[in-house]
């Protein structure tokens, strides 16, 4: 028996894990120094990683919605507008019109504003052209202009005025857009009374700013909370700093690599820090628990080598499966999803490199505070896990049926999922952009600007204008079941109808007079070279998802009845469909990920049956979280669009650690119950500790100003809880049915002690 044990020990020392452990110990100091130097070198490029703030990047290049939007920008210059409005009960008096004119001039002088495109009521009622001033002497024309301006430049009760500012193209603007927005908001706040500022470009800008600000602030706060939780768990500063050093080096190296490769960050990339933290903390927590147990019977170097021998293979497969899960997103046609998949693949790999370089030296160098200590009440946790094992054994079928029922109920919830198209729901109600939107929604017809465009004959004639007028009237009469309507419809026919018959009798004469009255109007609505015309629409931004999408479809149907090649587009349409675009490739990516992870688990465990079984506990949190969103009416937004891929990639790591120890014990001769008992006491403990630390860390995301980050933090926490249940309850229940070939008889039944 002793000879067998000696031969076995000698064989163990010749495995690749043993050789790798000895190599790490031998080179511990150089590895740690190189890691710190690389971190310092990578810091500067990591801070200068470019953030792609264009909403266009959220769509595949061949997406018809993006194609139509870009064509419209080329034909009509785009409608990147800022809306400025304030209450004015005496808006139509000469003094107040002059004050409005002066304020509009101040706003137009801000760098980044295209002054020639500014629209306001004073300019409409007191035009500069001689002929235009003449036609404004007609009382009927003045009243027509006021009616035309309602819900754009003046409210229908004539108590609120608005100014429309056209942004200069970003490529030719003299200053960054952020400077323009800041200057407009500053001038609006200083106005008496204070003016509200809204517009779809501003919403997109605020979205990125909140994410950028919150990433830094919440990153620091979550790190501080993680430090506190890990310190309480292990009461060792060394073992608090090691996981944080691994995480932050991984992040810096990843960001620097992306900078060198010229891969920009995107909105979805805001999850990078959170997910790398999860992966890094999880890996180091397993090392911490295993190393701490071994320190009770051997010195530090031997305990570390033994820990590496035990964990090298499961950690390797952990990282590989995580990388495969995120790499499946690289096949997406949507740039933010593709870049997110790439950076998470790189980030996951960097965690493995950081662990190799940091943990040997971080564990063995120096004597101060060297060992992690027992967690308070840890013996109670182990006892609870042992009771759970007994419960699994006694109530096997009841628990299996219960899990099956939960999965079925969750699957039904998947069919109830809705998509959030109200972009304002991404922000807290107290944020400036939501308050401004509320102002425009209630006073000036909303902030949703879009269009329907179509081809017209080369020679514009009265018949075509009549068709345009007919379509505009039909659009004005559109009404959704809940009463939602288009708050404004503006066509070339409306401008022509301003011109009195006495002032101009023919269509060309009317167009010439209209050019004199509003020089920017005709080019912004009719492209004479491309023979393309559009009708500009305005609607409420803050509407339910289904109403907004139905309204867009009704406009398309009505327009194509009059003009078969009509296209509906605009920032309003893009924002309404951005989540759908993000989700387009998710099913394909998920299937690819599942197949890749199945193959890896099967190779790691050397069992195709175990590979199949391992998929179920990892589907459990996915169905629990995503199905729960459907049941609770939580819509899919930017922060939750890829929660399925994320949750699946996170929980498989825990499964691999669990399977590694369970299968080793089974192949050593332990029966199912003894193997589950020991695995729960060892790996189960590490899973509980890591999940506990991360759940507290991500609770900080609930403080974000950007609502999708709040949802992301909460749902990832729920996914980790679901993964814990899946791996500690469902996985052992399913493993009960898998026959395991015994390699040798055990010397003793394992009995882990806290």
C-alpha positions, 0 to 999 in steps of 0.5 A: 500500500505504501509502495503504491502511494509512493509510486502514485506520488512520484507519478503526480510529480511528473505531470504537466501540472506539477512541472508548471507549478515548479516553474511558477515557483522558480520564476515567481520574482521575475514574473511579478516584476515583469507584470508590474512593469507591463502594467505601468507601460500599458497604463498610458495607452489604456487611458487613451482608448477611443470611445465610438459615440456614434449611434450608427455603429449600433447597426450592421453596415448592410442594415436597411435602417442604417442605409436609409439613414445615411442616404437621407443625410447625404440627400438632406443634410441630416436632422441633427437638431437641438431643441431649445424652449421656454415659457412665454405668455406674451410670445407674440408681442414685438418686444418678446419676438425681438428678445427671442430673436436676440436669444436665437442669435446668441445660440447660433453664434456658439461654435458647432451650431450651423447658424443658417439652419436656426429656426424660430418664430421671430424669423418666421413672422419677420422674414428678411426678404423683401417679397417675403415681408410683403406676403406677411402683410396678409393676415391670413398668411400670418395666421397660417404661419402661426398654425404651421409653427405650432408644436415646433416653434410655438405651443398650440396655446401660444404660451411657449416658444421653441428654437430649433438649432441645426448642428454642424457636421462633426467632421467640419465642426470647429469644436467637439460636440460635447463643447457645443452641448455644454455651451448651449446648456449654459446659455439656456440655463442663464436665460430668464426664464431658464430654457430646456434643451433636448434633441436626439443627438443630445440624448445619445451624448448624455448616454455616453457621458453617464457611462463614462462618468459612472464607469470611473466612479462606480469602478472605484466604489465597487473596488472599495466594497470588494476590498471590504467584503474580501477582507471580512471573508479572509481577514488578510490584506495580502489576499485582498490585494491579490485579486484586485491586482489581477483584475486591474492588471488584466483590465489595463493590459486589455485596454492597452491591447485594444488601443494598439489594435485601434479597436474603439470602445462602445456603449456595450463595452461599459461591461468590460470592467464588471465582467473582467472583475467577475472572472478574476475574482472567481479564479483567485477565490478558488486559489485562496480557498485551496491554498488556505486548506493546504497550509494547515498541513504543509509550508507555503511553497508546497501548499502553493505548488499543490494548489497549482497542481489541483487547479491548473487544469480547471482554471485553464478550461475555465478561461478557455470556455469563457473566451469561447463564449465571448468569441462567439460574439465576434461573428456579429455584424453589429460593431459594438457587439463585435468589439465587445466580444473581442475585448472580452475574449482578450480580457479573459485571456489576460486574467489567466496571464495575470494570475500566472504572473502575479499569484506566485510572487504575491503568495510567496514573497515576504512573510507579512500577512501571508495566509488567508484566515478562516471566514467568520462562521465558516463552519456553519456554511460547510455544515449548511452545504453538507445538509444540502447534500443530504437533502439532495440525496433524500429528495432527489426526484422532488428537487429535479421536478422543482428545477424542471418546473422553474425552467418551464416557467422561466421559458414561458417568460421568454415569450413575454419579453419586450424591447425598450424603445423609449430612449428616455427610460435609459436615464433617471427621471431627475436627470436634465435630459429627461426633464427637458424631454418632459417639457417638450412632450407636454408643451411643444409636441415632443422631441422625436424627429424623423421623416418619410422620403420618396422619389419625385419626377425630374420636373416638379408639377402640381400633380406631384405636389397634390400627392405630397399634400394628400400623403401629409393629410393622411399622416396627420390623421393617423391615430394609434389605438391609445390615441397617439398621433404625429404631433407635426407633419411638414411637407413642401406642400405646406410651404407652397400653401403659404403663398397667396394666389395674388403674390404668385400664381404658378408653381415655379413662382411660388417656389421662388417666393418660398426660397426668398421667405425661408432660404433653408426650407426647400433644400432641407426638404427637396433635393433637386439633383437627386429628385428626392423629397421628404416629409418631416415628422415629429412625435412624442419620444416617451411612448410604449415600445409597441406603440412607437414601432406600430406608428413607424410601420403605419407611416411606412404603409401609408407613404408607400401607398402614395409613393411605392419607394418611400422610406421611413428613417431618422434618428427617432427610427434608429433609436427605436430599433437599436436594441433589436439591432443589438439582439439580431445575432444573439441567437446565432452567437449563443448557439455557437457559444453553447457548442464550443463550451460543450466541446471544451467541457467534454474534453476537460472532463473526458466525457461527452455525457458530462459535457451534455449534463453541464449545459443544464445548470448553466442554462438555469440562470439564463432562463431564470434571469431572462425569463424572469424579465419577461414575467416581471415586465422588465424590457430589454435595454442596452444594458440587458440585450446580451445578458443571455450570453453574459450569464452563460459565460459566467456560470460555466466557470463554476461548473468546471471547478465543481466537475474537476473535483467531483470527477476526481473523487468519483474516479478515485472510488468514492460513491456519488454521495461522498463525492458531492459531500466533499465537493460541496465542502471545498469547491462549494465554499469557494463558489459561495465566497466568490459570489458573495463578494461579487454580488456586494461589489455589483450592488454599487451599479444600482447607484448609476445615473444610466438605468441600463447599468442599474439593470445590468448590475442587478441582473448579473447578481441574480445570474450569479445566484442562479448559477450558484443554485444551478451548480450546487443543486441541479448539477449534482442531481444530474450527475447522479445518473452519470456512470463514472469509471473508477481508476483506483481505490481510495485510501480514505473517504474525504471529509473536508473540515472548515 
